[in-house]
């Protein structure tokens, strides 16, 4: 619940940051995105996590996992995301990648986000009853799937991040 509230507050800020940006952004920018760069702090965790995105009739589902034994490190990563959200809510500006900005736009458009913590990570379902918002969510999901596929292809068949969709 705390994560969902933080993500909703972050969405408001992300929408404002995204609208001020004129240049096209990379969909994923782990080095320059104020939120995503937290993933690079613990490279061992990052290299052992998986991210899977699935399209649903009324939205998308994202499944993020980590191996057994990484629970505390994963909690630390989640806390770093929450800290970024708190800083942004306090007015701090930070660069965002296209995916993070898109999340903000989805939330501001009325998308509903449900998150469930599991033993091995988390599951996020983003959905809507509004057909226009559903199409936005599906476009976000398709783009995410495509970008993950490009990343996996660039790493080779046995890359560090196997993103099955």
Secondary structure, 3 states (H helix, E strand, C coil): CHHHHHHHHHHHHHHHHHHCCCCCCCCCCCCCCCCHHHHHCCHHHHHHCEEEEEEECCEEEEEEECCCCCHHHHHHHHHHHHHHHHHHHCCCCCCCCHHHHHHHHHHHCCCEEEEEEECCEEEEEEECCCHHHHHHHHHHHHHHHHHHHHHHHHHCCCCCCCCCC
